[in-house]
């Protein structure tokens, strides 16, 4: 397997990690940095978590299967 064939899977996995990090950030921090008011944003956290899981699922499908 060459590095080029595993690139999409690696990028999707990296995006998944970033989305999960955003989910944790939104769920645990009172901030107005990325939103309009200074509260915890559980809807943003839930959406980020779902997107992270979908990226991990996509990475699983994008990786090359070994025979």
Residue pairs with C-beta under 8 A, 6 or more apart in sequence:
1 64
1 66
5 64
6 63
6 64
8 59
8 62
9 59
9 60
9 62
9 63
9 64
10 59
12 55
12 56
12 58
12 59
12 62
13 55
13 56
13 59
15 52
15 55
16 52
16 53
16 54
16 55
16 56
16 59
17 52
18 52
19 48
19 49
19 51
19 52
19 55
20 48
20 49
20 52
22 44
22 45
22 48
22 52
23 45
23 46
23 48
23 49
23 52
24 45
25 31
26 34
26 40
26 41
26 42
26 44
26 45
26 48
27 40
27 42
27 45
28 40
29 40
30 38
30 39
30 40
31 38
32 38
34 44
35 41
35 44
